[in-house]
Amino acid sequence: MTLFDSVVHLADAYLQLTVPSFEFPREFPRSVHFVGTPPIIPNQAPLPSWAQELDGSRKIVLVTQGTVANHNFDLLVAPTLQALANQPDVLVVATAGGRPIDAIPGPIPANARLARYLPFEWVLPKADVFVTNGGYGSVNQAMSFGIPLVTAGLTEDKADVNARVAWSGVGINLATNEPTPQALRAAVRTVLDAPNYRSRASLMAREFEAIDTRSEIVRIVDRIASSAKREARQVVMAAKQSQRGGHRTSRTAPVSGA
């Protein structure tokens, strides 16, 4: 058993923040519990000044490199803006994950809107496609809203996450850290125009909706805590019984002389 596997197998409970349909089929240890994805904490970022432009008149393509692998926007954000610059039916919304928007290299197309942060509880219900490097949290949040994906990322855990995006049918995995504008344009148009990706993402969203993540986590933690208390009481009782038995033995043990 590897060290990574032991974390899962030896845990009293291993809470996986996704749904079963996003995992490759295999036999899971009894410790594994799929608990959906946590609800987004609202009002962490203000609405952008251009919020009223997301009025349904154009398809919304949301692109982000997250908050970890966002040191170089030439990897995904910039080529996505370039790829969709001449798509009149598309509005591209890019978030810099906390970095200044000036760090996104130009020129910025007329159909692009930028923000340092965006309130995801507001923008995700409006998005038609989510372009991402494959952060686990944001991918699961997008699926919970039924949004199909285009992914491109190989760092951290992203290669594994993006492989699951393609396998589960919720999007297209470009399987590279540096997708070309041409590849991004083709993938985004395919996901926008082919209904199977949106359909599969919608089914995934229903699976997320069926799980009350907060309640499920509390239920599992309470069960583990209650079990631990019972085991602790049993150990204490066994120790007391052993001590009483030892005292009785010492009182009745014969004493031999020389």
C-alpha positions, 0 to 999 in steps of 0.5 A, spaced: 500 500 500 502 506 498 503 512 502 497 516 498 493 509 498 494 509 506 491 516 507 484 513 504 484 506 506 486 507 514 482 513 515 475 512 519 472 517 513 475 520 507 470 525 504 471 526 497 468 533 495 465 530 488 459 525 486 460 518 484 459 519 476 466 524 476 470 518 479 473 512 474 469 506 476 473 501 481 472 498 488 472 504 493 474 503 500 469 503 505 472 509 508 470 513 502 464 518 502 462 522 496 459 528 499 458 533 493 461 540 493 460 545 498 456 551 497 459 557 495 460 563 500 456 569 497 458 576 497 466 574 497 467 579 491 463 585 488 459 585 482 463 588 476 461 594 473 459 591 467 454 586 470 448 588 466 452 586 460 450 578 462 443 579 459 443 573 455 443 576 449 450 572 448 453 566 450 458 567 456 464 563 456 468 564 463 475 563 463 480 562 469 486 560 471 484 559 478 488 562 484 494 557 484 497 556 477 495 563 475 503 566 474 502 566 467 496 568 463 499 567 457 498 559 458 490 559 458 487 566 459 490 570 454 489 565 448 482 564 450 481 571 449 485 571 442 481 565 440 474 568 441 475 575 439 472 574 433 466 570 435 460 575 435 455 571 439 460 570 445 462 574 451 468 572 454 469 573 462 475 572 465 477 572 472 484 573 474 484 569 481 486 575 485 491 578 481 491 585 477 487 585 471 493 589 468 497 582 468 493 579 463 496 581 456 493 585 451 490 587 446 484 585 450 478 584 445 472 588 445 468 582 447 472 580 453 470 583 460 475 582 466 475 582 473 480 581 479 475 576 482 468 575 481 462 572 485 461 565 483 454 564 485 452 570 480 457 568 474 456 561 474 449 560 473 450 565 467 456 561 464 455 557 458 462 554 458 467 554 463 474 554 460 479 552 466 486 549 467 482 544 471 482 546 479 478 541 482 474 545 486 472 550 480 471 544 476 466 541 481 463 547 482 462 548 475 459 541 474 454 542 480 451 548 476 451 544 469 456 547 466 460 544 460 467 545 460 474 546 456 480 544 460 487 545 459 492 543 465 497 538 467 500 541 473 498 539 480 492 534 480 490 537 474 492 532 469 487 527 473 482 532 474 481 533 466 482 526 464 475 525 468 472 531 465 473 528 458 471 521 461 465 523 464 463 527 458 462 533 461 467 537 457 473 537 452 480 536 455 486 539 451 491 535 455 496 540 455 499 546 459 499 551 453 493 550 448 493 554 442 488 559 440 486 555 434 485 549 439 481 553 444 476 556 439 475 549 436 473 546 443 469 552 445 465 552 439 464 544 439 462 544 447 457 550 445 454 547 439 454 540 441 448 538 446 451 532 449 456 536 453 451 540 456 446 534 457 451 530 460 453 536 465 446 537 467 445 530 469 451 531 473 448 537 476 442 533 478 447 528 482 450 534 486 443 537 487 441 530 490 447 531 496 446 536 502 453 537 503 453 540 509 448 535 512 452 529 509 459 532 512 456 533 519 452 526 519 459 522 517 463 526 523 457 525 528 457 518 526 465 517 527 465 521 533 459 517 536 463 511 535 470 513 538 466 515 544 463 508 545 470 505 543 473 509 549 468 507 554 469 500 552 476 501 553 475 504 560 470 499 562 475 493 560 481 497 564 477 497 570 474 490 570 482 488 569 484 492 575 478 489 579 480 482 577 487 484 579 486 486 586 482 480 587 487 475 585 492 479 589 488 478 596 487 471 595 494 469 592 498 464 597 504 466 600 510 461 601 515 461 606 522 459 606 
